[in-house]
Amino acid sequence: MLKYFCGEDKPYKVEIDDKRRMFMTEMTQEEQSLLLNFLKDNKLLIVSDILKGRGEFCAERMLVIRKTSLYEWALKSINEVMNFY
């Protein structure tokens, strides 16, 4: 279902809004449940992959900026930032 949603696989239905991918409203209730459960079960890994990445070039630090009357910034550990947010 994720491949249909992201457009990696061509849609299997004919009457859809976008010929490149399927929207969740175009899937059956069972398919929607499967996709939502997958996203819920893997949300930490998904956020980690988006922010941090994997492998040799994964991020180790993140620039954090706080706006007060001035801008204050600090480099924080990526794990510390992810745990905070």
N, C-alpha and C positions, 0 to 999 in steps of 0.2 A: 504494500500500500504506500509505503514511503517513496518508493521509486516512481509510482504513478503520480503522487503528490508533488514531487520535486521535478518531474519531467524526464527522469532518466529512462523510463520505459514509456512507450507511446500509450495513450489512453485506449482502453478496450471498449469504451462506449462510443456511439456515433454522435448523439446529440449532446454536445458539451460546449461550454463557452470558449474554451481555449484549446486549440488542437494540439498544443505542445504538452499539456499537463492536465491533471484532474484536480478540481477543487474538492474539499471534503464534503460539500453539500451534494456533489454528484456521485458520491459513494453510498453504498448501502449502510444502514445503521450498524451492522456487524463489522463492516470494513472500517467505519469511523471509529468504533470502539477499539479495534485492533491497533489502529494508528495512534489514537490518544493514549492507550495503555503503554505502547512502546515509548512514546515521548515522555510520559510520566515516569516510567521505570528508568529511563536513561537521561533524565534532565541534568543531573550533575556532570555526567560525562560529556554531554553536548555543550554545556556552558564552559566546561574546562577546555574542550577542544577549540571553542571559539576564542576564548581569552588567552589561553596558554599555548595551545598547540601540542604536538607530540614529536618525539624523536630528537634528533641532534640539534635542531634549531628552535626548540621550544623556549618560550619566554621564562626568565627567572625573576625578573623585576618589573614593576609597573610604576609609572610616574603618576603620583597622586597630587592633585592641586586643590587647595582650599581657598575659597574666595572670602576674605574678610574685607577690611578697609584696603588691605593690600593682598596680593597673591602670595600664598605660602605653598611651597612644594616640597616633596620628598620622594625618594625612590624607596619603595617598599617591596618586600618579598611577594611574589605573585600568589603564593598560597595564603599569606596573611590577608591580602586584598580580597581574594575569592571567598575566604571564610567570613570576612566582614560583610560583604555584599550578598 
